Amino acid sequence: MTEQKPIHWDLPDPFTLEILVVEDDTDELGHANNVVYVRWLEDISWAHVKSLGMTWELHEATGKAMAITRTEIDYLAAANPGDRLIMGTWLTGFDGRFRSERQFQLVRPKDGKTLVRAVSTHACVDLKTQRPSRAPKEFADIMAAACVSGGKGL
């Protein structure tokens, strides 16, 4: 068994996703490409909201979705093929109407190093028009209950 360093999460009790870096994730520099990190952020975001009950079926039933309006990523260290990583995420803000915020932290357990920190903001949109729309009560209830304090906030 490989010894692992303790993970020092930025916020308590993250929703996590395990990631194995594969050759297809890398670029000419031999490390994970920046586009791949964005995919990982998207993967964990959907997994997290689904675990909270914001399934695609609920999105379709309400005719609404939370669309990304901004993503800010700090690349702190490289991920390489064969690295086993853990991505953590938290909902850190919801204004009760339209906007939400999510934070991320990507850690390599082998050495306990944080490789990436990121923040994304989202706006509720109507699925048909793709224009801003008030979040339905179902979304508002889920997001308000899932928000953690201590994040950057909206």
Secondary structure, DSSP 8 states (H G I E B T S, - for coil): ---------SSSS-EEEEEE--GGGB-TTSSB-HHHHHHHHHHHHHHHHHHHT--HHHHHHHTEEEEEEEEEEEE-S---TT-EEEEEEEEEEE-SSSEEEEEEEEEETTTTEEEEEEEEEEEEEETTT--B----HHHHHHHHHH--TTS---
